[in-house]
Structures are given as structure tokens and as C-alpha cells.
Amino acid sequence: MNQTTQRAELLHLIEDLNATRFDVVADRVFEYQRLYNPLYAQFLELLGEKNLRPFLPISLFKQYQIQTGVWQPADFFESSGTTGSNTSRHLVREIEWYLHHARNGFSKFYGDPSEWCILALLPNYLERGRSSLVAMADSFIRLSKYKESGFFLNDFEKLHDTLLYCQKSGFKTLLLGVSFALLDFAYAYPMDLKGVAVMETGGMKGRRKEMTRQELHAEITEELHPDSIHSEYGMTELFSQAYAKGGVIFTPAPTMKVIATEINDPFCEVPFGRTGVLNILDLANLDTISFIQTEDLGKVYDDGRFEVLGRLDAAELRGCNLLVE
């Protein structure tokens, strides 16, 4: 079977995915990427044959163009990074494939995005221009049946007035914002947002002091008084997202599975509920790499949900980083 035929079959399997078939499809994706992803093949060769479905360090997105098969990128997503740092680049074969899975993931938890009035507060992501989060939010805004949906760069007064109008009109409203911008808005325009879904996407990026998710939610709740704070977990290197509908425990999209491993032994899974390095299996990343070792510390629970506790120091990561040097 040639590469084109294999890919077509895998696309169909991923579209028709269910929880009981996830690992079977993941094995098929592994074999496909082992054969047609040169970087992953080199990584596997360095590790030896004994390791099953190892996860590629996410830092390699900063150093290599990662792709499975030979194709011309239609676009790419780029991480924001910090001043003086390298940024990750995730090649995009078909933008609609990403948007399709972003919509499917959101719909699983919140219903059709067209039924929501989407107010997006993503200033630094908008300014950067190659953000997967902005592409997702823009897709939702275009689908929305409400003309009030849109991006708000730094116009807090307009956002405040739009929120009041949506509340008064009884619109099903989502305020989607990067963490530091939500805090800036909350401090500038404290208000009562009962009935509005407030969703943070993480990301202080040096704009404010780092804080735990619980501390962030407490600060926003103190100023905006929503019924609860929702969270989105995604990144440049992933085509799938996870959501927490109040609280700090994320449920992954159907194309996503999370595994926690020991900090100093990436091949040793930790028991459910114990802290480890989060590894993401993202089947939507068929054309790049589906097996990613993140730099996030967290816990995975026996129902597949997970919690993010913070970031690992780069010096703590060992074992899997054979291609980094």
C-alpha cells in the first residue's frame, strides 16, 4: 500500500473515530509516521526498536520543519515565544483540516459555535498574525449568527458595552481571552457577567506575574462574577484542544489522548493521579507528528481527563531529547 492510499484510509479512520478504537487507530498512525516522517524515523532509530510509540520532544518544533510525507505547506502556525526566544512552527497542509477538528472539539463540549456570540480578547495573538488560536476564534466568529461577534484588540470600553448588550439581549455569549488580557479587562471594567461563559486560554507571556490556574480563576471571578470560569488547553504544536467547563480538570477532544510519564524517564508512565510530564497523542496531527512530549507538568486521571500544574524547567527533561543537541 502506498503512502497516498495509507493517508486516505487514516483520514477516514480519524473522521470516524470513537474511544474504543482510539488505540488501534493510533497504532496505524504510528506506523504511517514511522515510515514517512524522516525526523521521527531518525528519533526511533536513536532510541532502538524496543520503545513503542515514543513521544517527540515539543522543542523540536523550534528547530525542524516537521512533516509526514511530501507535500507543500499551505500555511504555518507560529508560537508567540518571549523576547529573544526561538518560536515553534507547525506546518499546515490543509487549513480546513485544522478548523474542522477545532470546531468538532468545541462542539463536543459547547454545541455548535454558530449558536454562540463569540467575543475574543486575544491582543498579542492578533498582533503576531500566525496564531492557531486566532484562526480557530476567527472560524467561530465567522460561523456565529450574531453580528456582535468579533475580536477586541485593546478596546475594553467597546468590549464592556458589547457584553452588557449581549447580556441584556439574552444572547448565548462566550468571552474568550488570553489570561493577562482577561485580567487587564477585569481590573479596568469590573462587572457582573452572570450567564456569560468566560473562557481563559492561558498565557501570561511575561505580561503579568505567573499564577496558578486556581489563582487566575479566583482573580477573574472576584472582578467579573461569572457563574464559572472555563479553560481551553491548546498550543501551536497541536491540532486538537481540551476544555475545562469550570474548575481545572480538562477533557480532551476525541482526537486527543494524554499520558503522564516520569520526569526523568519518558518511557515510564506514572499511575493515574500522580504528577508527571504530559505527553499528547493528537491524531489530528496526521501530516506532522501525533506523538508529542510537552514541557507541561500535570496529572492524568483514569477517565482520560487531565490537569496542568505548571511548566517544567528545560533542565529537568531527560531521555527523550536525543535530537535536541
Secondary structure, DSSP 8 states (H G I E B T S, - for coil): --HHHHHHHHHHHHHT--GGGHHHHHHHHHHHHHHH-HHHHHHHHHH-TT--S--EEGGGGGTS---SSS---SEEEE----TT----EEEES-HHHHHHHHHHHHHHHH--GGGSEEEEE-HHHHHHS--HHHHHHHHHHHH-S-TT-EE-SS-HHHHHHHHHHHHHHT--EEEEE-HHHHHHHHHHS----TTSEEEE----TTSS----HHHHHHHHHHHH--S-EEEEE--TT-S--EEEESSSEEEE-TTEEEEEEETTEEEEE--TTS-EEEEEEEGGGTTS-SEEEEEEEEEE-TTS-EEEEEE--GGG--SS-TTT-
